[in-house]
Amino acid sequence: MFKYVIRRLLQAVPLVGVVAMVVFILVQISGDPLAYLTDNPNVTEQDRRIARARFGLDDPLGIRFINWLIGDEWYKRDMDGDGEPDSYGERKGILRGDFGTSIVYRQPVTSVIKLYFPRTLLLGAAYYVVTLSLSFALGIFMALRPYTTADNLLTGAAFFTHSVPSFLMALILVQIFAVQFKHWNLPYLPVSGMYDPRGDHSTDELLRHMVLPVLSLSLIGIATISRYVRAALLEVIHSDYVRTARAKGLMERRVVFLHALKNASLPVITLIGLQVPFVLGGAVITETIFSWPGMGTVYIHALGGLDSFVITAYVLLTAVLVVSFSLLTDLAYAWVDPRIRYSS
C-alpha cells in the first residue's frame, strides 16, 4: 500500500506541473492585464514601463514561466526604461512557495489564498456534510421501498433537480427563501456575504448566510448521489449473503448498513471523489451569485483582470485537490472491500 501511494504521488507531480504550465501560458497570451494604464492620462510612460517590468510582462514567454516556477533572482530586468538592467526581481518561484504578486489585488497571491481559500473550503465541507448525509438517507429509503409512491415522487424530484443548472437553482432559492418569504412576512434568509453588514459576526449569522449557497450546491449533488445509492443498493439487497444475514436473525438495520450498504458503496465512492471539481467549479458560480467572499469570487475578478498569477494558483490548487481526492478514493476502495489489494 505504501509503495502504491508513493507511486501515485510521483505520477501526480508531472500531471499537476503540465496543468499549471498550460494554464499559465494560455492566460499569458490572452491579453495585457495593464492595458488600462494606456488610457490613464495621469500615468506616464516611465510609470507604465516600471509597472510592466515589475510583473515581468515585457519578458519573453519562456522567461516568464521560468521566473514564475523557480524565481527571478537570476534574471536582471530594466525597471526604469533606461536601457540598462538595474534591478533584480523579487519572486522566489512557486517551488519555494511564492506564487507571485496579484495584479488585481496588489498583494502576494499567497496572502490572497490564505484569506479567501478557507472560506471556499468552508462551503465545500458544508456541501459534503449535507450532501452525503441526505443522499445516503434518501437513497436507502428509496431502495427499501422500490417503485412505491414515495420512491416515484423522490425519483421525479431527483431528475428535475439534476436537470436544473446550478445558477438557476441558486436564483430559484433566492426567489423563494429570500424574496417571497420576506413578502409573506416569514423569516427570510440573507443572500449576500458571510455576515450582517451592520457588524454581527456571530456563528449563527454565519450559518444563516451559508444556508442558501450550500443548499444551491447540495441539491444537485443530492439528486445525483441518492440515485446511485438507490441503484447500487437495489443490486445487492436481494443477494444471497443478504438473505443469509436475515435468516440468521440479524436486525434489519444491521443487515442494511453492515452487509448491503458497505458492498454497494464502491460505485458511490467513485462518484463522491468526482464531486471535487463540481464543488470548486460550482463555487465560482455560487459565490458570485451570493457575493460569498471566497476563491470563486476572487477567480472571477482575476479572469476579468487577466491576473495570471491568481488564475494559475487557483487552477493549481484545484488540480492538487482533484488528484488528492482521487488517491483517497482509491484507498477507500481497499478499506470498504478487503478483496481489493494494491501491490507494487
Steps between C-alpha positions, in 0.01 A plus 500: 500500500779744593680440169173550314441836668857616425466393136171687463648814655798484265261466206297798621796742507553519120124503444451803723806661341359460148164646611675800657716558190207485257283735707785744556582519128136535393439786742827673409416506129136606557574871528670780688373538859648852521345626179271730701803711599531621141169686527592667829648848432645514852730201431822586323682278256772433758236399756360254249846356433567456872161336553550260211854421613377435854270224377740382229256571217772613260698178540476216247237240580756234586679735742168584668426134560849426635482804729158391622626148562844544658520874571667787323807578712709377207337735252586872493230735380488859382255661745526866395533465124848646468624203304717363780405204720502657843290288728439141592153360527336412829317174425635178646287269285220259584750224580590709807142597581489836320212519251583858400316827557138538398448764233138554606539493879851653514620258766673161507288217362577293809336771714194495274477120526540502879218752531246368250565127449391391851161658432461289188608191693235584759231486233652179361507329840141602569403374155646155568339472843154596374522315169634169628271479802182576303606301193557178695183552705284555191676230298449238771138610547427464127685167471304345786170619347555454125229606256272632772333841483769653722776349286342630179454850643858518626631362171309763303626774730856371460476502120359855505765629742782333308391666176499854644828695455667615821455870426129452434465296818661783694261757351198280576607468864554874526155565358333259743691532827599865478257693281175309553560424867560869566184584302303249709640646825683176575860468631705539182861410427781742403630481146829689515832472683603301804373723780256778568652824361394676822775315684346179635776239456349226712497133406122504465525782247764308305280190490203705377709641216626151411157341460419615146849457347538152649146401409540616138809280469367205700163449329662397173749274678224340707297428187799328337649303788167384644412339168834316495448383859153372412617316187806348668303390806227342288764285330619344825193512724371168361840326488554165664723633779235760591231232517737289709555788742125542536455126549746517790259733675709817475320830544391661172705811574813290544430306182454817295787707636763235575444248221309661213603865508871436549514276193289743298722798580777444242335682206376770739854557630615570145225756455581667832864540397393651167293765679811708581517674158124555517526662843786730404353578159155556647652721768603746229137543394349473847744740665442755224122484533502518880800738525678244716856628553683183400743385234219465246433873516874571492532277194230695313670830581835355393354386168365849437842648569703223327680446829707201394656444843165465680338299219788253482516467879126423520517242219811349659326466837199345327723249319673407826166445674365291210810280495495466880134400512557256214769331708280500811221344292726215393611445860137501613435207263742283693346606831144423391580181306778287659528303176668799335875513548748744354837342425817647363 
